[in-house]
Amino acid sequence: MTLAPPLAILKNVGRTLAGREVVKGLDLEIRRGEVLGLLGVNGAGKSTTLRMLAGVLAPTSGTIKLDGKDLYENPGLARTAIGYLPEVPPLHEELTVEEYLDFCGRLHGLGAGIREAVDRVILRCQLAGVRRRLIGNLSKGFRQRVGIAQAIVHEPDLIVLDEPTAGLDPVQTRNMRGLVEGLSMGHAVVLSTHVLPDVLASCKRVAILNEGRLCYVADTALPYSEGTLARVRTVRGMQREDWPKLRIVTGAMPLDERDPRYWRVQLQPKLRIDALAAALVEHGFGVEELRGEQTPLEEIFMAIAAGEPPSVTA
């Protein structure tokens, strides 16, 4: 499948704040139709990168281009072509939801079609039931939805979201993930977070920052690799005498025998987790549950946080 040309291109972007180089030599491409997850521990440079990408903060070095135009030579692009949700949504608590979104639409240059735009974004963000309520009286989940609504009311090409699920309960988080994933239809979305499940649920690609540098870029659908621990529950119980045969057949090494139907394995060279499942079924054990105890993304993230970054990939 041919990839769409990049909508946004960051080339050798850096930013110095208070004499400290917060972002260093960042090269990154973002395409329409994808949600890119920007990961990193606290202080890795995520929020600074998003502020530059949103046109709020100018880079100290390098260039940022949006649809071929330099973002800082064309400052009007930030107002009309970019939507930005900072970590703390810029809400006006004394306004109702629809008053606030009308105000934001005008700031973004909407004219005659502003009423239709506000109605459309209220439906999209599931705010119809609170459209005439004061923002100051809304729950955290609804306030986050209003924050996203103000970022997309003008149908921007690029949507930049900084920690949109921060502080939400599990139900609100799940709903927010679905909303973020749906935003990629017709837009390019960058989602900054340090919550790995948010990335796995919503993002096609992930970029990991560490100490201001881009350490890793890859698709999120990575295979489980050698050494990954898997948790297995089989239909037919396994006995200890089965283990040598299973090791030969599947290449997996059982690690304990707490329950004859429940066991753990460590994947061996050239064995993918789906191949393990196929081998178990083929040899009559069946599978009720099979999942990795640690995702490849989690392994990579932890290695980078520990100061062992892998090579940057496409």
C-alpha positions, 0 to 999 in steps of 0.5 A: 500500500502506498503511503500518503505524503507527509502532512507535517515534517519536522526537520532537525528541530530543537528548542532551548528553554532557560539555557537548557536544550529541551528538544534536540535535532528532532526529525519526524513525519506525520501523515494524514489518516494516522494517529501518531503516539508521542511517548516519553517519561516526564521531562522527555520533551513531549509537551515542548515538541507539541507546543512547537508543532501547534505553532505556540512555541517557535523552535530555536533551530530547524524547520516545521512544515505543514503541507509544504509551508513553513509554519513560522513563515506562515503564522496564520496556518496555526489558527486555521489548519491546526487544532491544539489541546494542551494538557490543561484545556483552555476553557472559559468556565463562565460560558456554556459549551456552545457559547465557548465553541462559538467563540473558539470557532470565530478565533479560528476564522470560521464565518458564515458556517460557524453554527453548523460547525458548532452543531457538528462538533457537539455531536461528534464529541457527544456533548449534546446533553450538556451544550447549554450547561456552564463549563465550570459545572461539568465533570472532568470527562466532559471538560476534556471532550469540550477541550477536544471540541475546541481543537477540531471545531474548524476541521483542522488538517493537524490535531495535536493532543497533550495527555487527553486522558489524564485524570479520567476514570476507566469508562471516560478513558475508554470513550476518549480513546475511541474519540481520538481514534476516530479523529484520524479520518481526514486528519493527522493526529499527534497524541502525547502521553506516557500511558502505553494502553492509550497508544496501543488502543488508538495509535498506528505509529509510535515515536519515543523521546528520551532527554529531548531526542527521538530514540525510536519510531515504528508501527505499534503492531509489532510481533512478540519477540524472543524472550517475551513471557506469555501467559497460557491457559489450555483446555486440556491440562499439561503434565510435567512429562508433556514439557520436553515434547512441547519444548521440542514441538513449539520451541517454548520453555515452560517456567512453572507448573502451578496449575496443569491448565495454567502455565507460563512460557518464555518464547525462544528464538524464531518463535512468535506467539501466534505460532505457539498458539497454533502448535498447542491446538495442533497437538490437542491441548487447545487454548483458552487464553494466550497473551504476552505478559509484556508487550514489545512496546513496553519492553522498548519503552522501559529500555529507553527509559533505562538509558538503552535506546534502540536504533531509530526505525522508519 
